[in-house]
């Protein structure tokens, strides 16, 4: 009998990875690099349930300044380890990686009760793929057998290391590494593990912090090389025989506004043998550089394969131009598209934060497909951060079909108050949804204004205070197991 992870467990795994990658990205920025997301989706929680996209396997992050690719590995317990299949090369620990790539290791800790409640440690540690491969070749690693079906039947490779558990200062390195904590205690770690000899990565006098790798069979650093590359580096990779190299180059070249770059991208777009996902990235780069990549993307929207259409929609979401926004609005409202494609367009409009999308998002609440309406409401909720007043104005003239989605979005706004609603209690439908908006936002936000509402409309006042009572009760959210 097959064994599968629960949905909650799956979401938690994704969340740990996302939080870890976001932290690695942030650390690289602080160190002066120019990182971009290379593995699409590695930095957000969006899951496409119906249409599965089989993407080109690449590391999570690419630094445009030095051409180095970084694979993030978030851990709940710090160790240098990778899942590995000895029977399937596509599932080998280093599949798709090259020796100049790096792995970034970061610890994540639980920070709440929900599957997405994780926080990443400030310490990010980098190891080159070259060093990891050399240690494996020299038999310095430990192979760990799979525990069972819940682990996916994959083995793990462990590169032995010793870890600091407290802040302190290195005071002695001999057969062990000793360090004095800030509280004055002496701690030590051994220089052998699993029968493997470890090399110290610190020296006497060094300050150390929790989760820092003090010794290992591979070199570990808190930085990556700061060498500089220019557009020629990525132009050369655009012609590489390796698919992942061409894909990364297509993305990176949007950061070089040069005639030779635009010319090369236009030529690549005419290559009939090139992978469609490489060409989509080429088209996206051209759009960002002010050239015509939209024609190709529009053709992809007519593709016979849904995953290619969805990828085109997601690419449009990232371009963030008025033209891309208009194309997404057209897809959202065109019922000839598959509902998940339209839902993807709604999601993309939320990512773009463009005010011109408001009308289309609200119009989509008249759709018969619930997933389209759900994604449109979520997108509208994101837009409240900048356009609450415009969304509130739309609520005042909305149809009964449109009001629920707009009302839900307005519960996400931080800038509206009761005064905005007092003049709009003009229909039963509006009064019901205004009760919902105020009631779901919480008593602490409106308590100083609630008397105004009581005087204006006692029935809405009653509904709001009832909602407050329910949502703050200990029984709210109580589950039966």
C-alpha positions as CSV (number, residue, x, y, z in Angstrom):
1,X,0.0,0.0,0.0
2,X,1.4,3.4,-1.0
3,X,2.1,6.0,1.7
4,X,1.7,9.7,1.0
5,X,2.5,12.8,3.0
6,X,-0.5,14.7,4.2
7,X,-1.4,18.0,2.6
8,X,-0.4,19.8,5.8
9,X,3.0,18.0,5.9
10,X,3.5,18.9,2.2
11,X,2.7,22.6,2.8
12,X,5.1,22.6,5.8
13,X,7.9,21.2,3.7
14,X,7.3,23.8,1.0
15,X,7.1,26.6,3.6
16,X,10.5,25.7,5.1
17,X,12.1,25.7,1.7
18,X,10.5,29.1,0.8
19,X,11.5,30.8,4.0
20,X,15.0,29.4,3.7
21,X,15.4,30.6,0.1
22,X,14.1,34.0,0.9
23,X,16.7,34.3,3.7
24,X,19.5,33.2,1.4
25,X,18.3,35.7,-1.2
26,X,18.3,38.5,1.5
27,X,21.8,37.6,2.7
28,X,23.2,37.7,-0.8
29,X,21.7,41.1,-1.3
30,X,23.2,42.4,1.9
31,X,26.6,41.1,0.8
32,X,26.3,43.3,-2.3
33,X,25.3,40.7,-4.9
34,X,22.5,40.9,-7.4
35,X,20.4,37.7,-6.9
36,X,17.4,36.8,-8.9
37,X,15.0,33.9,-8.5
38,X,16.2,31.2,-11.0
39,X,14.0,28.3,-9.9
40,X,10.5,29.7,-10.5
41,X,8.3,29.3,-7.4
42,X,11.2,28.7,-4.9
43,X,10.4,31.9,-3.1
44,X,6.5,31.7,-2.9
45,X,3.9,29.3,-1.6
46,X,1.7,29.2,-4.7
47,X,0.9,25.6,-5.7
48,X,-0.8,24.7,-9.0
49,X,-3.0,21.7,-8.2
50,X,-4.6,20.8,-11.5
51,X,-1.9,21.7,-14.1
52,X,1.5,20.3,-13.2
53,X,4.4,22.1,-14.7
54,X,7.6,20.1,-15.3
55,X,10.2,22.8,-15.2
56,X,13.9,22.8,-16.1
57,X,15.8,21.8,-13.1
58,X,18.0,24.6,-11.9
59,X,19.3,26.0,-8.6
60,X,17.0,28.4,-6.7
61,X,19.0,31.6,-7.2
62,X,21.3,33.2,-9.7
63,X,23.6,36.1,-8.9
64,X,23.7,38.3,-12.0
65,X,26.9,40.1,-10.8
66,X,29.1,37.0,-10.7
67,X,27.2,34.3,-12.5
68,X,27.1,32.0,-9.5
69,X,24.1,29.8,-9.0
70,X,23.0,29.0,-5.4
71,X,20.8,26.1,-4.3
72,X,19.1,26.8,-1.0
73,X,18.9,24.0,1.6
74,X,16.7,24.8,4.6
75,X,17.1,22.5,7.5
76,X,15.3,22.0,10.9
77,X,18.5,20.4,12.2
78,X,21.8,21.7,10.9
79,X,23.8,19.1,9.0
80,X,25.4,19.0,5.5
81,X,23.2,16.4,3.9
82,X,21.3,15.8,0.6
83,X,18.7,13.3,-0.4
84,X,20.0,11.0,-3.1
85,X,18.9,8.2,-5.4
86,X,21.5,5.7,-6.6
87,X,19.1,4.2,-9.1
88,X,17.7,7.3,-10.8
89,X,20.4,9.8,-12.0
90,X,17.7,12.5,-12.3
91,X,17.3,12.3,-8.5
92,X,20.9,12.3,-7.7
93,X,21.9,14.9,-5.1
94,X,23.8,17.0,-7.6
95,X,21.7,16.5,-10.7
96,X,21.8,19.7,-12.9
97,X,24.5,21.3,-10.8
98,X,27.9,22.4,-11.9
99,X,31.1,22.8,-10.0
100,X,30.9,26.6,-9.7
101,X,27.5,26.3,-8.1
102,X,27.0,26.7,-4.3
103,X,24.7,25.1,-1.8
104,X,23.5,27.5,0.9
105,X,22.5,25.9,4.3
106,X,20.2,27.7,6.7
107,X,18.3,26.6,9.8
108,X,14.6,27.2,10.1
109,X,12.7,27.0,13.4
110,X,9.0,26.8,14.1
111,X,7.4,30.1,14.9
112,X,3.7,29.3,15.4
113,X,1.1,26.6,15.0
114,X,0.4,26.9,11.3
115,X,2.3,24.9,8.6
116,X,3.7,28.2,7.2
117,X,4.9,29.5,10.5
118,X,8.7,29.2,10.2
119,X,11.5,31.6,10.7
120,X,15.0,31.4,9.2
121,X,18.2,31.9,11.1
122,X,20.3,34.9,10.2
123,X,23.3,32.7,9.6
124,X,23.6,31.3,6.1
125,X,26.6,29.1,5.2
126,X,27.8,28.3,1.7
127,X,29.6,25.2,0.3
128,X,30.7,24.8,-3.3
129,X,29.5,21.8,-5.4
130,X,33.1,21.2,-6.3
131,X,34.0,20.7,-2.7
132,X,31.1,18.4,-2.0
133,X,31.8,16.2,-5.1
134,X,35.5,15.9,-4.2
135,X,34.7,14.8,-0.7
136,X,32.3,12.2,-2.0
137,X,34.9,10.9,-4.5
138,X,37.4,10.7,-1.6
139,X,34.9,8.7,0.4
140,X,34.7,11.3,3.2
141,X,30.9,11.0,3.2
142,X,28.4,8.8,5.1
143,X,25.5,7.2,3.2
144,X,22.3,7.0,5.3
145,X,19.7,4.4,4.2
146,X,16.1,5.5,3.9
147,X,13.9,5.0,6.9
148,X,10.7,4.0,5.1
149,X,8.0,5.0,2.8
150,X,7.3,8.3,4.5
151,X,10.8,9.4,3.5
152,X,10.1,8.6,-0.2
153,X,12.6,5.6,-0.2
154,X,15.5,8.0,-0.9
155,X,18.9,7.6,0.8
156,X,20.8,10.6,2.1
157,X,24.5,11.6,1.8
158,X,26.0,13.2,4.8
159,X,29.2,15.2,4.8
160,X,30.3,15.0,8.5
161,X,30.6,18.3,10.4
162,X,30.6,19.6,14.0
163,X,28.4,22.5,14.9
164,X,28.5,25.2,17.6
165,X,25.5,25.4,19.9
166,X,26.2,28.7,21.5
167,X,27.8,32.1,21.0
168,X,31.4,32.1,22.0
169,X,35.1,32.4,21.2
170,X,37.5,29.7,20.0
171,X,40.2,29.2,22.7
172,X,41.9,25.9,21.7
173,X,42.3,23.7,18.6
174,X,44.0,20.4,19.1
175,X,42.3,17.0,19.0
176,X,39.1,18.9,19.7
177,X,37.9,22.5,19.2
178,X,37.2,24.3,22.4
179,X,35.2,27.5,22.7
180,X,34.2,29.7,25.7
181,X,30.5,30.8,25.7
182,X,29.4,34.3,26.6
183,X,28.3,32.8,29.9
184,X,31.9,31.6,30.6
185,X,31.2,27.9,30.0
186,X,33.7,25.8,28.1
187,X,32.3,23.7,25.3
188,X,34.1,21.4,22.9
189,X,33.5,19.5,19.7
190,X,35.4,16.6,18.3
191,X,37.4,16.5,15.1
192,X,36.2,13.0,14.0
193,X,32.6,12.0,13.2
194,X,31.4,8.7,11.8
195,X,35.0,7.6,11.5
196,X,35.8,10.6,9.2
197,X,38.5,13.1,10.1
198,X,37.2,16.8,10.1
199,X,39.3,19.8,9.2
200,X,38.9,22.9,11.5
201,X,37.2,25.9,9.8
202,X,38.0,28.4,12.6
203,X,41.1,29.6,14.4
204,X,41.9,30.6,17.9
205,X,40.3,33.9,18.8
206,X,37.4,33.6,16.3
207,X,34.0,34.6,17.4
208,X,31.4,31.8,16.7
209,X,27.6,31.8,16.8
210,X,24.9,29.1,17.2
211,X,24.6,26.7,14.2
212,X,28.0,27.7,12.9
213,X,29.9,24.8,11.3
214,X,33.3,24.7,13.1
215,X,34.9,21.7,11.3
216,X,33.9,19.5,8.4
217,X,35.2,17.3,5.6
218,X,34.4,20.3,3.2
219,X,35.2,24.0,3.3
220,X,32.3,26.1,4.5
221,X,32.0,29.9,4.2
222,X,29.6,32.7,5.1
223,X,30.2,34.3,1.7
224,X,30.5,33.4,-2.0
225,X,33.1,34.8,-4.4
226,X,32.7,38.4,-5.4
227,X,34.2,38.2,-8.9
228,X,32.4,40.2,-11.6
229,X,31.0,39.0,-14.9
230,X,29.5,41.1,-17.7
231,X,26.9,40.4,-20.5
232,X,29.5,38.4,-22.5
233,X,29.4,35.7,-19.8
234,X,25.7,35.2,-20.2
235,X,25.7,35.7,-24.0
236,X,28.2,32.8,-24.2
237,X,25.9,30.7,-22.0
238,X,22.9,31.5,-24.2
239,X,24.6,29.2,-26.8
240,X,25.6,26.5,-24.3
241,X,24.8,22.9,-25.0
242,X,23.5,22.6,-21.5
243,X,19.8,23.5,-21.2
244,X,19.9,24.9,-17.7
245,X,22.8,27.3,-18.7
246,X,20.7,28.7,-21.6
247,X,17.7,29.1,-19.3
248,X,19.7,31.0,-16.7
249,X,21.3,33.2,-19.4
250,X,17.9,34.0,-20.9
251,X,16.8,35.3,-17.4
252,X,20.0,37.2,-16.6
253,X,20.3,39.1,-19.8
254,X,17.3,41.2,-19.0
255,X,19.7,43.1,-16.6
256,X,22.0,44.2,-19.5
257,X,20.3,46.8,-21.7
258,X,22.7,46.6,-24.6
259,X,22.1,46.4,-28.3
260,X,24.1,43.2,-28.7
261,X,22.0,41.6,-25.9
262,X,18.7,42.5,-27.6
263,X,20.0,41.3,-30.9
264,X,21.1,37.9,-29.5
265,X,17.8,37.5,-27.7
266,X,15.8,38.2,-30.8
267,X,17.9,35.7,-32.7
268,X,17.3,33.1,-30.0
269,X,13.6,33.7,-30.2
270,X,13.6,32.5,-33.8
271,X,15.4,29.2,-32.9
272,X,12.8,26.5,-33.7
273,X,14.7,23.8,-31.9
274,X,15.0,25.8,-28.6
275,X,13.1,24.7,-25.5
276,X,9.9,26.6,-25.1
277,X,10.7,27.6,-21.5
278,X,14.0,29.1,-22.6
279,X,12.2,31.0,-25.3
280,X,9.7,32.3,-22.8
281,X,12.5,33.7,-20.6
282,X,14.0,35.2,-23.7
283,X,10.7,36.8,-24.6
284,X,10.3,38.1,-21.0
285,X,13.8,39.6,-21.1
286,X,13.0,41.3,-24.4
287,X,9.8,42.8,-22.9
288,X,11.7,44.2,-19.9
289,X,14.3,45.7,-22.3
290,X,11.6,47.4,-24.3
291,X,11.7,45.1,-27.3
292,X,8.9,42.9,-28.6
293,X,8.6,39.6,-26.7
294,X,4.9,39.9,-26.3
295,X,4.2,38.4,-29.8
296,X,5.8,35.1,-28.8
297,X,4.1,35.0,-25.4
298,X,0.7,35.6,-27.0
299,X,1.4,32.6,-29.3
300,X,2.3,30.5,-26.2
301,X,-1.2,31.3,-24.9
302,X,-2.6,29.4,-27.9
303,X,-0.5,26.3,-27.2
304,X,-2.1,22.9,-27.1
305,X,-0.5,22.0,-23.8
306,X,-2.0,23.6,-20.7
307,X,1.3,23.6,-18.8
308,X,2.9,25.8,-21.5
309,X,-0.1,28.2,-21.4
310,X,0.1,28.4,-17.6
311,X,3.9,29.0,-17.7
312,X,3.3,31.9,-20.2
313,X,0.7,33.4,-17.7
314,X,3.2,33.1,-14.9
315,X,5.9,34.7,-17.0
316,X,3.5,37.6,-17.8
317,X,2.9,38.1,-14.0
318,X,6.7,38.7,-13.6
319,X,7.1,41.2,-16.4
320,X,5.0,43.9,-14.6
321,X,4.4,46.2,-17.6
322,X,1.0,47.7,-18.6
323,X,1.0,45.5,-21.7
324,X,1.6,42.3,-19.7
325,X,-1.1,43.5,-17.3
326,X,-3.6,44.0,-20.1
327,X,-2.9,40.5,-21.6
328,X,-3.5,38.9,-18.2
329,X,-6.8,40.9,-17.8
330,X,-7.9,39.5,-21.2
331,X,-7.0,36.0,-20.2
332,X,-8.9,36.3,-16.9
333,X,-12.1,37.4,-18.6
334,X,-11.9,35.0,-21.6
335,X,-14.0,32.0,-20.7
336,X,-12.5,30.0,-23.6
337,X,-9.4,29.5,-21.4
338,X,-9.3,26.6,-18.9
339,X,-10.5,27.8,-15.5
340,X,-7.0,27.2,-13.9
341,X,-5.4,29.3,-16.6
342,X,-7.9,32.1,-15.8
343,X,-7.2,31.6,-12.1
344,X,-3.5,31.8,-12.8
345,X,-4.1,35.1,-14.6
346,X,-6.0,36.4,-11.5
347,X,-3.1,35.4,-9.3
348,X,-0.6,37.1,-11.7
349,X,-2.6,40.4,-11.5
350,X,-2.2,40.3,-7.7
351,X,1.5,39.9,-8.1
352,X,1.8,42.9,-10.5
353,X,0.1,45.4,-8.2
354,X,-1.3,47.4,-11.2
355,X,-4.3,49.6,-10.5
356,X,-5.6,49.0,-14.0
357,X,-6.4,45.4,-13.1
358,X,-9.1,46.3,-10.6
359,X,-12.0,46.4,-13.1
360,X,-11.2,43.0,-14.5
361,X,-10.7,41.4,-11.2
362,X,-14.0,42.6,-9.9
363,X,-15.8,41.6,-13.2
364,X,-14.4,38.1,-12.7
365,X,-16.6,37.7,-9.6
366,X,-19.4,37.1,-12.1
367,X,-17.7,33.9,-13.2
368,X,-19.3,30.6,-12.5
369,X,-16.0,29.0,-11.6
370,X,-15.2,29.2,-7.9
371,X,-11.4,28.9,-8.3
372,X,-11.3,31.9,-10.6
373,X,-13.3,33.9,-8.0
374,X,-11.0,32.7,-5.2
375,X,-7.8,33.8,-6.9
376,X,-9.4,37.1,-8.0
377,X,-10.4,37.8,-4.4
378,X,-6.9,37.0,-3.2
379,X,-5.4,39.2,-5.9
380,X,-7.7,42.1,-4.9
381,X,-6.7,41.6,-1.3
382,X,-3.1,42.1,-2.2
383,X,-4.0,45.3,-4.1
384,X,-5.6,46.8,-1.0
385,X,-2.1,47.7,0.2
386,X,-2.0,50.4,-2.4
387,X,-5.6,50.9,-3.7
388,X,-8.0,50.5,-0.8
389,X,-9.9,53.7,-1.6
390,X,-10.4,52.6,-5.2
391,X,-11.6,49.2,-4.2
392,X,-14.0,50.7,-1.6
393,X,-15.4,52.9,-4.3
394,X,-16.0,49.8,-6.5
395,X,-17.8,48.1,-3.6
396,X,-20.2,51.0,-3.4
397,X,-21.4,50.3,-6.9
398,X,-20.9,46.6,-7.1
399,X,-23.5,44.0,-8.0
400,X,-24.6,41.3,-5.6
401,X,-22.3,38.8,-7.3
402,X,-19.3,41.1,-6.9
403,X,-19.8,42.2,-3.3
404,X,-18.6,39.1,-1.6
405,X,-15.2,39.1,-3.3
406,X,-14.7,42.8,-2.8
407,X,-15.7,42.5,0.8
408,X,-13.3,39.7,1.5
409,X,-10.5,41.7,-0.1
410,X,-11.4,44.8,2.0
411,X,-10.9,42.8,5.2
412,X,-7.2,42.7,4.3
413,X,-7.0,46.5,4.1
414,X,-5.1,48.4,6.8
415,X,-6.3,51.9,5.8
416,X,-10.1,51.8,5.9
417,X,-12.3,52.7,8.9
418,X,-15.9,52.8,9.9
419,X,-16.3,56.4,8.6
420,X,-15.8,55.0,5.0
421,X,-18.9,52.9,5.4
422,X,-21.4,55.2,7.1
423,X,-22.8,56.7,3.9
424,X,-23.0,53.4,2.1
425,X,-25.5,51.5,4.3
426,X,-28.1,51.9,1.5
427,X,-29.2,48.3,0.7
428,X,-29.6,45.0,2.6
429,X,-26.8,43.4,0.5
430,X,-24.4,46.3,1.3
431,X,-25.3,46.3,5.0
432,X,-24.6,42.6,5.3
433,X,-21.2,42.7,3.6
434,X,-20.2,45.9,5.5
435,X,-21.0,44.0,8.7
436,X,-18.7,41.2,7.5
437,X,-15.9,43.6,6.6
438,X,-15.9,45.4,10.0
439,X,-16.6,42.2,12.0
440,X,-13.8,40.2,10.5
441,X,-11.2,43.0,10.9
442,X,-11.3,42.8,14.7
443,X,-12.6,44.8,17.6
444,X,-9.3,46.4,18.5
445,X,-9.2,48.3,15.2
446,X,-12.7,49.9,15.4
447,X,-13.5,50.0,19.1
448,X,-13.1,53.8,19.3
449,X,-15.4,54.3,16.3
450,X,-18.1,51.8,17.0
451,X,-20.5,54.3,18.6
452,X,-20.9,56.1,15.3
453,X,-22.1,52.9,13.7
454,X,-24.5,52.2,16.6
455,X,-26.1,55.6,16.1
456,X,-26.2,55.2,12.3
457,X,-27.5,51.6,11.9
458,X,-28.2,49.6,15.1
459,X,-28.7,46.4,13.1
460,X,-25.3,46.5,11.5
461,X,-23.8,47.4,14.9
462,X,-25.4,44.3,16.4
463,X,-24.1,42.1,13.5
464,X,-20.6,43.5,13.9
465,X,-20.4,43.1,17.6
466,X,-21.8,39.5,17.4
467,X,-19.0,38.7,14.9
468,X,-16.4,40.1,17.2
469,X,-17.8,38.0,20.1
470,X,-17.7,34.8,18.0
471,X,-14.2,35.4,16.5
472,X,-12.6,36.2,19.9
473,X,-14.2,33.3,21.7
474,X,-12.1,30.3,22.7
475,X,-14.4,28.0,20.7
476,X,-13.5,29.8,17.4
477,X,-11.4,27.4,15.4
478,X,-12.0,24.5,17.8
479,X,-11.5,21.3,15.9
480,X,-12.8,17.8,16.6
481,X,-10.3,15.0,16.1
